[in-house]
Amino acid sequence: MRVGIEALGVAVPPTCVAMEDLARARGVEPSKYLDGIGTWRMSVAQDDEDTVTLAAQAGHMALTSAGVPANDIGLLVVGTETAVDHSKPVASYVQSLLGVGRRCRVFETKHACYGGTAALQMALDWIRSGSAAGKKALVICSDIARYGLKTAGEPTQGAGAVALLVSDDPKILSLEPDRTGICSTDVHDFWRPLYSKDAFVDGPYSVQCYLDALTGAYEHFQERNPGVTTDSFAAIAYHVPYGKMARKAHRQLRAMEGDLTPDASFEALVGSSLTLPAQVGNIYTGSLYLALASTLATSPLSLDGKRIGLFSYGSGSCAEFFAGTVTPGAQDRVKKLGLQSLLDHRRVLSIEEYEAIMRERDGLDTRPAAPAPADTFRYLGVDAHRRTYLAPNS
Ligand SMILES: CC(C)(COP(=O)(O)OP(=O)(O)OC[C@H]1O[C@@H](n2cnc3c(N)ncnc32)[C@H](O)[C@@H]1OP(=O)(O)O)[C@@H](O)C(=O)NCCC(=O)NCCS
């Protein structure tokens, strides 16, 4: 049985910040953010958006692009590290916003940026085992990355969601159980204590932990798949907290393979994966899958039937290097989603507007619910300690 990703959906807020403007406001050379970090636009969520609305929007795109009714979903999982409640999962809100039926397992997964991959691997096994009994899984990675104003992590924020429809009809990418390698270690590189809205990170250490975990996961992958090297792949998508990190990751793997000029293969193997992420910033769980969507939407090569490598890293840490085979026609399917046009239609905020939105978001979890027109999924506010949402046309 072929199992994998049948359809993709992507959601980003309608507003963003130009990194050049942010650099100037922070007294930093713009080239540091544009080239040194590798991001030129960073998505900023509005005050009627949160992890739930972004997840619902991405899930809606995945289902409608595949022509799959919500009732075909028998497993709905949201991977996130920026959930809206300590108990009620984001996935339950999404269930009602998308109209997913009651005969469905619904829950949330967490392991920093790896949470979505944990859900994806579990969904693949659920289909392979036969437990799905003809149903499909909807795995959504949704996050709003936030380090706070004027911190070192500020230029590596972002907001967005990627939904993956997982089934035995993988029209995008098929994924095999033995083509994966894992590495996990207990480290304190990035975390967000229960009392804080902003993440804490030991930046340089987190980069080192990412690279150590990449090494471990890739070694495990190669043990299970002897003879496979990075040249065996037509493209590689690495977890992208910021573009430069993907370059560091690629250098690491090529160096392990004895390549003395690791950058020479970067553009051909990795370049396309960064086109969309460079315009969105860090979306934590969804970052790898936005890189995958970017590869499929923007690669100048035909990837039909070709193998691509994927690397997922979640601080804390858990990492997985895995591989999939692109289904013929997948690139056209992803191109039809119009992802670049979605990004082109965003409004660029002034730095004053961005800072005001960041401050406003501090009060969102207690803001009283207020009615609003809905042309997309909206967060209204809190009513008797309950978050309330609106679906389009409801
Ligand atoms: C990414 C992060 C560590 C950068 O921290 P920083 O101290 O502000 O930035 P650095 O001084 O390391 O500079 C970043 C890069 O820009 C380069 N740079 C600096 N000034 C530059 C300029 N004017 N032009 C071009 N590049 C420039 C640096 O050389 C560095 O490149 P390198 O990493 O290849 O050495 C920080 O934003 C962070 O902590 N982010 C969150 C954590 C994260 O995403 N971790 C990833 C693993 S999950």
The ligand as an SDF file (V2000), in Angstrom:
LIG
                    3D

 48 50  0  0  0  0  0  0  0  0999 V2000
   19.4730   33.0500   14.8230 C   0  0  0  0  0  0  0  0  0  0  0  0
   20.0590   33.8130   15.9860 C   0  0  0  0  0  0  0  0  0  0  0  0
   20.8850   32.8420   16.8370 C   0  0  0  0  0  0  0  0  0  0  0  0
   20.9670   34.9340   15.4440 C   0  0  0  0  0  0  0  0  0  0  0  0
   21.5350   35.5930   16.5580 O   0  0  0  0  0  0  0  0  0  0  0  0
   22.4020   36.9690   16.4890 P   0  0  0  0  0  0  0  0  0  0  0  0
   23.3470   36.9080   17.6330 O   0  0  0  0  0  0  0  0  0  0  0  0
   21.5160   38.1490   16.3840 O   0  0  0  0  0  0  0  0  0  0  0  0
   23.0880   36.9300   15.1190 O   0  0  0  0  0  0  0  0  0  0  0  0
   24.5810   36.5170   14.6950 P   0  0  0  0  0  0  0  0  0  0  0  0
   25.5380   37.5150   15.1940 O   0  0  0  0  0  0  0  0  0  0  0  0
   24.8100   35.0730   15.0020 O   0  0  0  0  0  0  0  0  0  0  0  0
   24.4030   36.7410   13.1210 O   0  0  0  0  0  0  0  0  0  0  0  0
   23.5890   35.8940   12.3710 C   0  0  0  0  0  0  0  0  0  0  0  0
   24.3100   35.6660   11.0490 C   0  0  0  0  0  0  0  0  0  0  0  0
   24.3190   36.8800   10.3100 O   0  0  0  0  0  0  0  0  0  0  0  0
   25.6530   37.1640    9.8580 C   0  0  0  0  0  0  0  0  0  0  0  0
   25.7810   38.6160    9.7470 N   0  0  0  0  0  0  0  0  0  0  0  0
   25.9380   39.5250   10.7460 C   0  0  0  0  0  0  0  0  0  0  0  0
   25.9870   40.7660   10.2230 N   0  0  0  0  0  0  0  0  0  0  0  0
   25.8410   40.6350    8.8860 C   0  0  0  0  0  0  0  0  0  0  0  0
   25.8060   41.5640    7.7940 C   0  0  0  0  0  0  0  0  0  0  0  0
   25.8860   42.8710    7.9920 N   0  0  0  0  0  0  0  0  0  0  0  0
   25.6290   41.0580    6.5370 N   0  0  0  0  0  0  0  0  0  0  0  0
   25.5230   39.7300    6.3190 C   0  0  0  0  0  0  0  0  0  0  0  0
   25.5510   38.8190    7.3180 N   0  0  0  0  0  0  0  0  0  0  0  0
   25.7040   39.2620    8.5650 C   0  0  0  0  0  0  0  0  0  0  0  0
   26.5350   36.5330   10.9180 C   0  0  0  0  0  0  0  0  0  0  0  0
   27.8410   36.3190   10.4240 O   0  0  0  0  0  0  0  0  0  0  0  0
   25.7710   35.2530   11.2080 C   0  0  0  0  0  0  0  0  0  0  0  0
   26.0450   34.3340   10.1850 O   0  0  0  0  0  0  0  0  0  0  0  0
   26.5880   32.8610   10.5750 P   0  0  0  0  0  0  0  0  0  0  0  0
   25.5190   32.2440   11.4270 O   0  0  0  0  0  0  0  0  0  0  0  0
   26.7800   32.1840    9.2710 O   0  0  0  0  0  0  0  0  0  0  0  0
   27.8480   33.0800   11.3400 O   0  0  0  0  0  0  0  0  0  0  0  0
   18.9330   34.4690   16.8330 C   0  0  0  0  0  0  0  0  0  0  0  0
   18.1210   35.2360   15.9940 O   0  0  0  0  0  0  0  0  0  0  0  0
   18.1010   33.4650   17.5880 C   0  0  0  0  0  0  0  0  0  0  0  0
   18.4170   33.1450   18.7360 O   0  0  0  0  0  0  0  0  0  0  0  0
   16.9840   32.9860   16.9820 N   0  0  0  0  0  0  0  0  0  0  0  0
   16.1130   32.0040   17.5900 C   0  0  0  0  0  0  0  0  0  0  0  0
   16.7250   30.6340   17.7280 C   0  0  0  0  0  0  0  0  0  0  0  0
   16.7010   29.7790   16.5190 C   0  0  0  0  0  0  0  0  0  0  0  0
   16.0240   30.0400   15.5430 O   0  0  0  0  0  0  0  0  0  0  0  0
   17.4720   28.6680   16.6010 N   0  0  0  0  0  0  0  0  0  0  0  0
   17.5840   27.7510   15.5150 C   0  0  0  0  0  0  0  0  0  0  0  0
   17.6550   26.3300   15.8950 C   0  0  0  0  0  0  0  0  0  0  0  0
   16.0810   25.6430   16.2630 S   0  0  0  0  0  0  0  0  0  0  0  0
  1  2  1  0
  2  3  1  0
  2  4  1  0
  2 36  1  0
  4  5  1  0
  5  6  1  0
  6  7  2  0
  6  8  1  0
  6  9  1  0
  9 10  1  0
 10 11  2  0
 10 12  1  0
 10 13  1  0
 13 14  1  0
 14 15  1  0
 15 16  1  0
 15 30  1  0
 16 17  1  0
 17 18  1  0
 17 28  1  0
 18 19  1  0
 18 27  1  0
 19 20  2  0
 20 21  1  0
 21 22  1  0
 21 27  2  0
 22 23  1  0
 22 24  2  0
 24 25  1  0
 25 26  2  0
 26 27  1  0
 28 29  1  0
 28 30  1  0
 30 31  1  0
 31 32  1  0
 32 33  2  0
 32 34  1  0
 32 35  1  0
 36 37  1  0
 36 38  1  0
 38 39  2  0
 38 40  1  0
 40 41  1  0
 41 42  1  0
 42 43  1  0
 43 44  2  0
 43 45  1  0
 45 46  1  0
 46 47  1  0
 47 48  1  0
M  END
$$$$
